[in-house]
Amino acid sequence: MALRSPAASTRGGVGSILAVSVRQKYRLRSPATGREILLEAEPGETYVDHESGQPYEVVGKVLPLAPSPSQLPWAVEYLRMCNWCGQFAQRDLNDCPSCGRRMAAVGS
């Protein structure tokens, strides 16, 4: 699903479209094995651990909360700092979610 970006430009009648994930990711844990998974869980569905056969328990929501332009969870290995405002942003984003400016390329 694509939603219009708040900072979308509409020059010449053409707007830029930003793909946004509208489904929330959850961290699920199996009580028997302690195995954890990240999953875009559907409400009302039961997810079962294939080793123990027991249902997973919801441990928490994964940041960023839906809807979000990023598919990456907020974890140290997936974050970088915006060169304009110094706030953290996921590595798969080009524009900073805090200040809206284009960030420098990863690794530069």
ABEGO torsion letter per residue (X at the ends): XBBBBAABBABGGBBBBBBBBABBBBBBBBAAAGBBBBBBBBBGBBBBBAAAGBBBBBAEBBOBBOBBABABBBBAAABBBBAAAGBBBBAABABBAAAGBBBBBBGX
